[in-house]
Amino acid sequence: MIKRRTSSLILGLLVLWSSATCFAEVVDIRASYRQISQQRQQSLQQQKRAIEVVHIAKKELKQQLSQLQGNVESTRQKVAKQQKILAKKKQQVQQLITEQRSDDELMTNLTAAVRISAKQLQELLQRSPLTAVDPQRPQRLDTILKQDYFPGLDDITAMAGLFLAEMKQSAMVQRPTLSYTDSSGHQQVGPVLMVGPFLAVGQAQGDPVLLSYNPQQLRLSAIEAQLPWSVDRALNRFVAGEVDKAPLDLSSGDALEQLSRQKSFVDRVRGGGVLVWPILLLAVIAVIIGIERGLFLKRVHDNTDRTMGEVNRNAKLGNWQGCEALVQGGKTPVYNVVRAGLQARHEDRETLESVLQEAILKELPRLERALPLLNIMGAVAPLLGLLGTVTGMISTFEVINIYGTGDPRMMSGGISVALVTTMLGLIAAIPIMLLHTLLGRQVEHIIGDMEEKSVALINIIHRCSLEPNCGCDS
């Protein structure tokens, strides 16, 4: 800037000088020099002042620059410090957000767990027969199960109280006065003996009646269950206070429900179809044959031991008239065999043996009468049951072909016929086969006994024929 001013001054002087030379030749050169010198001094002074001003301004600018640089560094330090603080705050905020999310998730899970437990508890109370004593128990959990309701500590305490009450009452024997439905559909009010949730017994005309719990109505109702004799007797004695043991239904009513729906033997027979009646007819005929054959063979066996024993004792004494008097008029096989032996006592041993053996073989069909029929009936009965099975399955497949397999109850009729006829066929066949085997063994035993006694009689007759002086009546 100073150099430019100097150059401008010189140029100005030259212009002045030129003009002075051109237009004022008469001007004094000295005056011009003095003027130039003065102007030069003034210019130098101005230049000096300008330089001083520039130095001062430069110094001030340097001070300002130094001060600004210090301010910038301080600002940078503050900014760095604030950035650290901001980063720390952001970290704290992120940690708080994470903790809040964790707490929210925990509270959500806790709320869901409480609601699930409340739902399970409500279902438990609805299924429990003890709710018949206090039907309002399940309704106390409706508030907790609302979607927009946040369960608190009081609600959890109430749930725990319901759980504990259910457990305590499950171990109690109580006799509250309740309203229940009897077997005729009428409402009755009276004392009900409750052994936990496992047994509920009411009174109907002085007799104990089993009660079943209905979860839909939250009340008890009488059931028509055919209990076994021992269970019914134990229940009556417990209700009467004679014993401290009672039959319990540990299946929460399922066993009583099964007993109430259990069919009797007559109902099952009626559901077996047409082929049930031939099977039952075979069973009845087999029973009649078995009774008749059993009594007949028992009488024959008793007569064999008694009659042949008496005959052999009289034969040893030579009392042949007494032997003939013992068998006179008898019609059982043993009498016929003994009579044949006594009539042939004068024959030789071989002929006597043949006569007795022929007499025994002649009575064998009479002893085995109806036994082949039993054998045939024992084989036919399961075949009839198998025939019922086949017809029942054919009926089932016809139903499937028409209606499909959507409803299993549509197929239960044919399957029931199949199973019932098979069951009855086996029930009839097994005793018939056992009876046939038993009667066959009895016949073999009688034949063996007759053969044994016949051999003894032959030996006695042969010994008497060899001793002329034995006293035998010829």
C-alpha positions as CSV (number, residue, x, y, z in Angstrom):
1,M,0.0,0.0,0.0
2,I,2.9,2.4,0.8
3,K,4.7,1.6,-2.4
4,R,1.5,2.4,-4.4
5,R,1.1,5.7,-2.7
6,T,4.8,6.6,-3.4
7,S,4.4,5.6,-7.0
8,S,1.3,7.7,-7.3
9,L,3.1,10.7,-5.7
10,I,6.0,10.5,-8.1
11,L,3.7,10.2,-11.0
12,G,1.9,13.2,-9.8
13,L,5.1,15.2,-9.4
14,L,6.2,14.3,-12.9
15,V,2.9,15.3,-14.2
16,L,3.1,18.6,-12.4
17,W,6.6,19.1,-13.5
18,S,5.7,18.4,-17.1
19,S,2.9,20.8,-16.9
20,A,5.0,23.3,-15.2
21,T,7.7,22.9,-17.8
22,C,5.2,23.2,-20.5
23,F,3.0,26.0,-19.2
24,A,5.3,27.9,-16.8
25,E,8.6,28.2,-18.1
26,V,9.2,31.2,-16.0
27,V,8.6,29.3,-12.8
28,D,11.5,29.2,-10.6
29,I,13.2,25.9,-10.6
30,R,14.2,26.3,-7.0
31,A,10.8,27.0,-6.0
32,S,9.8,23.9,-7.7
33,Y,12.5,21.9,-6.0
34,R,11.5,23.3,-2.7
35,Q,7.9,22.5,-3.4
36,I,8.9,19.0,-4.5
37,S,11.1,18.6,-1.4
38,Q,8.2,19.7,0.8
39,Q,5.9,17.4,-1.0
40,R,8.4,14.6,-0.6
41,Q,8.8,15.2,3.1
42,Q,5.1,15.3,3.4
43,S,4.8,12.1,1.5
44,L,7.5,10.6,3.7
45,Q,5.7,11.7,6.8
46,Q,2.5,10.4,5.4
47,Q,4.2,7.2,4.5
48,K,5.7,7.0,8.0
49,R,2.4,7.7,9.6
50,A,0.8,5.1,7.3
51,I,3.6,2.6,8.2
52,E,3.0,3.3,11.9
53,V,-0.7,2.9,11.5
54,V,-0.1,-0.3,9.6
55,H,2.2,-1.6,12.3
56,I,-0.3,-0.6,15.0
57,A,-3.1,-2.2,13.1
58,K,-1.0,-5.3,12.4
59,K,-0.1,-5.5,16.1
60,E,-3.7,-5.2,17.0
61,L,-4.7,-7.7,14.4
62,K,-2.0,-10.1,15.8
63,Q,-3.4,-9.6,19.3
64,Q,-6.9,-10.1,18.1
65,L,-5.8,-13.2,16.1
66,S,-4.0,-14.6,19.2
67,Q,-7.0,-13.8,21.3
68,L,-9.3,-15.4,18.7
69,Q,-7.0,-18.5,18.5
70,G,-7.1,-18.8,22.3
71,N,-10.9,-18.5,22.1
72,V,-11.0,-21.1,19.4
73,E,-8.9,-23.5,21.4
74,S,-10.9,-22.9,24.5
75,T,-14.1,-23.4,22.5
76,R,-12.7,-26.6,21.1
77,Q,-11.9,-27.9,24.5
78,K,-15.4,-27.0,25.7
79,V,-16.9,-28.6,22.6
80,A,-14.8,-31.7,23.2
81,K,-15.9,-31.7,26.8
82,Q,-19.5,-31.2,25.9
83,Q,-19.2,-34.0,23.3
84,K,-17.9,-36.3,26.0
85,I,-20.8,-35.3,28.2
86,L,-23.2,-35.7,25.3
87,A,-21.8,-39.2,24.5
88,K,-22.1,-40.2,28.2
89,K,-25.6,-38.9,28.3
90,K,-26.5,-40.7,25.1
91,Q,-25.0,-43.9,26.6
92,Q,-27.1,-43.3,29.8
93,V,-30.2,-42.7,27.7
94,Q,-29.6,-45.9,25.7
95,Q,-29.0,-47.8,28.9
96,L,-32.2,-46.4,30.3
97,I,-34.1,-47.3,27.1
98,T,-32.7,-50.8,27.3
99,E,-33.7,-51.1,30.9
100,Q,-37.1,-49.8,30.1
101,R,-37.6,-52.3,27.3
102,S,-36.4,-55.1,29.6
103,D,-38.8,-53.9,32.3
104,D,-41.6,-53.6,29.8
105,E,-40.8,-57.1,28.5
106,L,-40.6,-58.5,32.0
107,M,-43.9,-56.8,33.0
108,T,-45.5,-58.1,29.8
109,N,-44.3,-61.6,30.5
110,L,-45.3,-61.3,34.1
111,T,-48.8,-60.1,33.1
112,A,-49.1,-62.9,30.6
113,A,-48.0,-65.5,33.1
114,V,-50.5,-64.2,35.7
115,R,-53.3,-64.3,33.1
116,I,-52.3,-67.8,32.0
117,S,-52.2,-68.9,35.6
118,A,-55.6,-67.2,36.2
119,K,-57.1,-69.0,33.2
120,Q,-55.8,-72.3,34.3
121,L,-57.0,-71.7,37.8
122,Q,-60.4,-70.7,36.5
123,E,-60.6,-73.9,34.4
124,L,-59.5,-75.9,37.5
125,L,-62.1,-74.4,39.6
126,Q,-64.8,-75.0,37.0
127,R,-63.8,-78.7,36.8
128,S,-63.6,-79.1,40.5
129,P,-66.6,-80.6,42.3
130,L,-65.8,-78.4,45.3
131,T,-67.1,-75.5,43.2
132,A,-70.6,-76.8,43.8
133,V,-70.1,-75.6,47.4
134,D,-69.1,-72.1,46.3
135,P,-70.2,-71.5,42.6
136,Q,-68.9,-67.9,42.7
137,R,-65.2,-69.0,42.8
138,P,-64.5,-69.0,39.0
139,Q,-66.1,-65.5,38.6
140,R,-63.6,-63.9,40.9
141,L,-61.0,-64.3,38.2
142,D,-62.9,-62.6,35.4
143,T,-61.4,-59.1,36.2
144,I,-57.8,-60.5,35.9
145,L,-58.6,-62.1,32.5
146,K,-59.6,-58.8,30.9
147,Q,-57.3,-57.7,28.1
148,D,-56.8,-54.1,29.3
149,Y,-56.5,-54.9,33.0
150,F,-53.1,-54.9,34.6
151,P,-53.0,-57.4,37.5
152,G,-51.5,-56.2,40.7
153,L,-50.1,-57.8,43.9
154,D,-53.6,-58.0,45.4
155,D,-54.8,-60.1,42.4
156,I,-51.8,-62.5,42.7
157,T,-52.5,-62.8,46.4
158,A,-56.2,-63.6,45.7
159,M,-55.1,-66.3,43.2
160,A,-52.7,-67.9,45.7
161,G,-55.6,-67.9,48.2
162,L,-57.8,-69.8,45.7
163,F,-55.1,-72.3,45.0
164,L,-54.5,-72.9,48.7
165,A,-58.2,-73.2,49.4
166,E,-58.6,-75.8,46.7
167,M,-55.7,-77.8,48.1
168,K,-57.0,-77.6,51.6
169,Q,-60.5,-78.6,50.6
170,S,-59.2,-81.5,48.5
171,A,-58.0,-83.1,51.8
172,M,-61.2,-82.5,53.7
173,V,-64.3,-84.6,54.4
174,Q,-67.3,-82.2,54.6
175,R,-71.0,-82.5,54.7
176,P,-72.5,-79.2,53.4
177,T,-76.1,-78.6,52.5
178,L,-76.3,-78.3,48.7
179,S,-78.9,-78.3,46.0
180,Y,-78.5,-81.1,43.5
181,T,-80.6,-82.8,40.8
182,D,-81.9,-86.3,41.5
183,S,-82.3,-89.2,39.0
184,S,-85.8,-88.0,38.1
185,G,-84.7,-84.5,37.2
186,H,-86.1,-82.8,40.3
187,Q,-84.1,-80.4,42.4
188,Q,-83.3,-81.6,45.9
189,V,-81.7,-79.8,48.8
190,G,-80.0,-81.7,51.5
191,P,-76.7,-82.7,53.1
192,V,-74.1,-84.0,50.7
193,L,-71.1,-86.0,51.9
194,M,-68.0,-84.8,50.0
195,V,-64.6,-86.5,50.3
196,G,-62.4,-83.9,48.7
197,P,-63.1,-83.7,44.9
198,F,-63.1,-87.5,44.7
199,L,-66.5,-88.5,46.1
200,A,-70.0,-86.9,46.5
201,V,-72.9,-88.8,48.0
202,G,-76.4,-87.5,48.6
203,Q,-79.5,-89.1,50.1
204,A,-82.5,-90.4,48.2
205,Q,-85.2,-91.9,50.3
206,G,-82.7,-92.9,52.9
207,D,-80.3,-94.6,50.4
208,P,-77.0,-93.2,49.4
209,V,-76.8,-91.8,45.8
210,L,-73.7,-91.1,43.9
211,L,-73.5,-87.5,42.6
212,S,-71.6,-86.3,39.6
213,Y,-70.4,-82.8,39.1
214,N,-71.5,-80.8,36.0
215,P,-68.8,-78.2,35.0
216,Q,-71.2,-76.3,32.8
217,Q,-73.9,-75.8,35.5
218,L,-71.5,-75.8,38.4
219,R,-73.8,-78.2,40.4
220,L,-74.1,-81.8,41.3
221,S,-76.5,-84.3,39.8
222,A,-77.4,-88.0,40.6
223,I,-76.1,-90.7,38.3
224,E,-77.3,-94.2,37.6
225,A,-74.1,-96.1,38.0
226,Q,-74.0,-99.9,38.4
227,L,-71.3,-100.3,41.0
228,P,-69.8,-103.6,41.8
229,W,-71.2,-105.3,44.9
230,S,-68.0,-104.9,47.0
231,V,-67.8,-101.2,46.1
232,D,-71.5,-100.5,46.8
233,R,-71.2,-102.3,50.2
234,A,-68.1,-100.3,51.1
235,L,-69.8,-97.0,50.1
236,N,-72.9,-97.8,52.2
237,R,-70.8,-98.7,55.2
238,F,-68.8,-95.5,54.9
239,V,-71.9,-93.3,54.6
240,A,-73.4,-95.1,57.6
241,G,-70.2,-94.3,59.6
242,E,-69.3,-98.0,60.1
243,V,-65.9,-97.7,58.5
244,D,-63.5,-94.9,57.7
245,K,-62.5,-96.2,54.2
246,A,-64.4,-95.2,51.1
247,P,-64.0,-95.9,47.4
248,L,-62.8,-92.8,45.6
249,D,-63.0,-91.7,42.0
250,L,-59.4,-90.5,41.3
251,S,-60.2,-89.7,37.7
252,S,-62.2,-86.6,38.6
253,G,-65.5,-88.0,37.5
254,D,-64.4,-90.0,34.4
255,A,-64.8,-93.4,36.2
256,L,-68.3,-92.5,37.4
257,E,-69.2,-91.3,33.9
258,Q,-67.9,-94.6,32.5
259,L,-70.0,-96.5,35.0
260,S,-73.1,-94.6,34.2
261,R,-72.7,-95.3,30.5
262,Q,-71.7,-99.0,31.0
263,K,-74.0,-101.4,29.3
264,S,-75.3,-104.5,30.9
265,F,-74.9,-108.0,29.5
266,V,-78.5,-108.0,28.2
267,D,-78.0,-104.6,26.5
268,R,-74.9,-105.9,24.8
269,V,-76.7,-109.1,23.7
270,R,-79.5,-107.0,22.2
271,G,-77.0,-105.0,20.3
272,G,-75.3,-108.0,18.7
273,G,-77.8,-108.6,15.9
274,V,-79.6,-111.7,14.7
275,L,-76.7,-114.1,15.0
276,V,-76.6,-113.6,18.8
277,W,-79.7,-115.8,19.2
278,P,-78.3,-119.0,17.5
279,I,-75.2,-118.6,19.7
280,L,-77.3,-118.2,22.8
281,L,-79.4,-121.2,21.7
282,L,-76.2,-123.3,21.4
283,A,-75.1,-122.2,24.8
284,V,-78.5,-123.1,26.4
285,I,-78.5,-126.5,24.7
286,A,-74.9,-127.1,25.8
287,V,-75.8,-126.3,29.4
288,I,-78.8,-128.7,29.3
289,I,-76.6,-131.5,27.8
290,G,-73.9,-130.8,30.3
291,I,-76.2,-131.0,33.2
292,E,-77.9,-134.2,32.0
293,R,-74.6,-135.9,31.1
294,G,-73.0,-134.8,34.3
295,L,-75.8,-136.2,36.5
296,F,-75.9,-139.4,34.4
297,L,-72.2,-140.1,34.5
298,K,-72.0,-139.3,38.2
299,R,-74.8,-141.8,38.8
300,V,-73.1,-144.4,36.6
301,H,-69.7,-143.8,38.4
302,D,-71.3,-144.1,41.8
303,N,-73.1,-147.3,40.8
304,T,-70.0,-148.8,39.3
305,D,-68.0,-148.5,42.4
306,R,-70.8,-149.6,44.7
307,T,-72.4,-152.4,42.6
308,M,-69.2,-154.0,41.2
309,G,-67.6,-153.9,44.6
310,E,-70.7,-155.7,46.2
311,V,-70.7,-158.2,43.3
312,N,-67.0,-159.0,43.7
313,R,-67.4,-159.5,47.4
314,N,-70.4,-161.9,46.9
315,A,-68.5,-163.7,44.1
316,K,-65.6,-164.3,46.5
317,L,-68.1,-166.0,48.8
318,G,-69.6,-168.0,46.0
319,N,-73.0,-166.3,46.5
320,W,-74.0,-166.1,42.8
321,Q,-77.7,-165.7,43.6
322,G,-76.8,-162.7,45.7
323,C,-74.8,-161.3,42.8
324,E,-77.7,-161.7,40.4
325,A,-80.1,-160.2,42.9
326,L,-77.9,-157.1,43.1
327,V,-78.0,-156.4,39.4
328,Q,-81.6,-157.6,38.9
329,G,-83.7,-154.8,37.3
330,G,-80.9,-152.3,36.9
331,K,-80.7,-150.3,33.7
332,T,-77.5,-148.4,34.0
333,P,-74.4,-149.6,32.0
334,V,-72.7,-151.2,35.0
335,Y,-75.7,-153.5,35.7
336,N,-75.8,-154.6,32.0
337,V,-72.1,-155.5,32.1
338,V,-72.3,-157.4,35.4
339,R,-75.4,-159.3,34.2
340,A,-73.5,-160.3,31.0
341,G,-70.6,-161.5,33.1
342,L,-72.6,-163.5,35.5
343,Q,-74.5,-165.2,32.7
344,A,-71.2,-166.3,31.1
345,R,-69.5,-167.3,34.3
346,H,-69.5,-171.0,33.2
347,E,-67.5,-170.2,30.1
348,D,-63.8,-170.4,29.8
349,R,-61.6,-167.4,30.7
350,E,-61.1,-166.1,27.1
351,T,-64.8,-166.3,26.4
352,L,-65.7,-164.6,29.6
353,E,-63.2,-161.8,28.9
354,S,-64.7,-161.4,25.4
355,V,-68.2,-161.3,26.8
356,L,-67.4,-158.6,29.4
357,Q,-65.4,-156.6,26.8
358,E,-68.3,-156.8,24.4
359,A,-70.7,-155.7,27.1
360,I,-68.5,-152.7,28.0
361,L,-68.2,-151.7,24.3
362,K,-71.9,-152.1,23.9
363,E,-72.5,-149.6,26.7
364,L,-69.8,-147.1,25.4
365,P,-72.2,-145.3,23.0
366,R,-74.7,-144.8,25.8
367,L,-71.9,-143.3,28.0
368,E,-70.7,-141.0,25.1
369,R,-74.1,-140.0,24.0
370,A,-74.4,-136.2,23.1
371,L,-70.6,-135.7,23.6
372,P,-69.9,-135.5,19.8
373,L,-72.8,-133.0,19.6
374,L,-71.0,-130.9,22.3
375,N,-67.8,-131.1,20.3
376,I,-69.6,-129.9,17.2
377,M,-71.3,-127.1,19.1
378,G,-68.0,-126.0,20.5
379,A,-66.7,-125.7,17.0
380,V,-69.8,-124.0,15.5
381,A,-70.2,-121.3,18.2
382,P,-66.9,-119.4,17.3
383,L,-67.8,-119.8,13.6
384,L,-71.1,-118.1,14.2
385,G,-69.3,-115.4,16.1
386,L,-66.9,-115.0,13.1
387,L,-69.9,-114.9,10.8
388,G,-71.3,-112.1,12.9
389,T,-68.0,-110.3,12.7
390,V,-67.9,-110.5,8.9
391,T,-71.5,-109.3,8.6
392,G,-70.9,-106.4,11.0
393,M,-67.8,-105.3,9.1
394,I,-69.7,-105.5,5.8
395,S,-72.4,-103.3,7.3
396,T,-69.7,-100.9,8.6
397,F,-68.0,-100.6,5.1
398,E,-71.4,-100.0,3.5
399,V,-72.0,-97.1,5.9
400,I,-68.5,-95.7,5.1
401,N,-69.2,-96.1,1.4
402,I,-72.4,-94.0,1.8
403,Y,-71.6,-91.5,4.5
404,G,-67.8,-91.5,4.6
405,T,-65.7,-91.5,7.8
406,G,-66.7,-88.0,9.1
407,D,-68.8,-89.3,12.0
408,P,-67.5,-92.4,13.8
409,R,-70.8,-93.0,15.4
410,M,-72.2,-93.9,12.1
411,M,-69.8,-96.9,12.0
412,S,-70.3,-97.9,15.6
413,G,-73.3,-100.1,14.9
414,G,-71.6,-102.5,12.6
415,I,-68.5,-102.7,14.7
416,S,-70.6,-103.3,17.8
417,V,-72.4,-106.2,16.1
418,A,-69.0,-107.6,15.0
419,L,-67.5,-107.4,18.4
420,V,-70.5,-108.6,20.4
421,T,-71.0,-111.7,18.2
422,T,-67.3,-112.6,18.4
423,M,-67.4,-112.2,22.2
424,L,-70.5,-114.3,22.6
425,G,-69.2,-116.9,20.2
426,L,-66.0,-117.3,22.3
427,I,-68.0,-117.1,25.6
428,A,-70.1,-120.0,24.4
429,A,-67.4,-122.0,22.7
430,I,-64.8,-122.0,25.5
431,P,-67.1,-123.5,28.3
432,I,-68.5,-126.0,25.7
433,M,-65.0,-127.3,24.9
434,L,-64.1,-127.4,28.5
435,L,-67.4,-129.3,29.3
436,H,-66.8,-131.7,26.4
437,T,-63.3,-132.5,27.7
438,L,-64.4,-132.9,31.3
439,L,-67.3,-135.3,30.3
440,G,-65.0,-137.2,28.0
441,R,-62.5,-137.7,30.8
442,Q,-65.3,-138.8,33.1
443,V,-66.4,-141.4,30.5
444,E,-62.9,-142.7,30.2
445,H,-62.6,-142.9,33.9
446,I,-65.9,-144.9,34.1
447,I,-64.8,-147.3,31.3
448,G,-61.4,-147.8,33.0
449,D,-63.2,-148.5,36.3
450,M,-65.5,-151.0,34.7
451,E,-62.7,-152.7,33.0
452,E,-60.8,-152.9,36.2
453,K,-63.8,-154.3,38.1
454,S,-64.5,-156.7,35.2
455,V,-61.0,-158.1,35.4
456,A,-61.4,-158.6,39.1
457,L,-64.7,-160.4,38.5
458,I,-63.1,-162.6,35.9
459,N,-60.3,-163.5,38.2
460,I,-62.8,-164.4,41.0
461,I,-64.9,-166.6,38.6
462,H,-61.7,-168.3,37.2
463,R,-60.4,-169.0,40.7
464,C,-63.7,-170.5,41.8
465,S,-63.8,-172.8,38.7
466,L,-60.3,-174.1,39.5
467,E,-61.3,-174.9,43.2
468,P,-64.2,-177.4,43.3
469,N,-64.5,-177.2,47.0
470,C,-64.6,-173.4,47.3
471,G,-68.3,-173.5,48.0
472,C,-69.3,-171.8,44.8
473,D,-72.9,-172.3,43.7
474,S,-72.8,-173.9,40.3
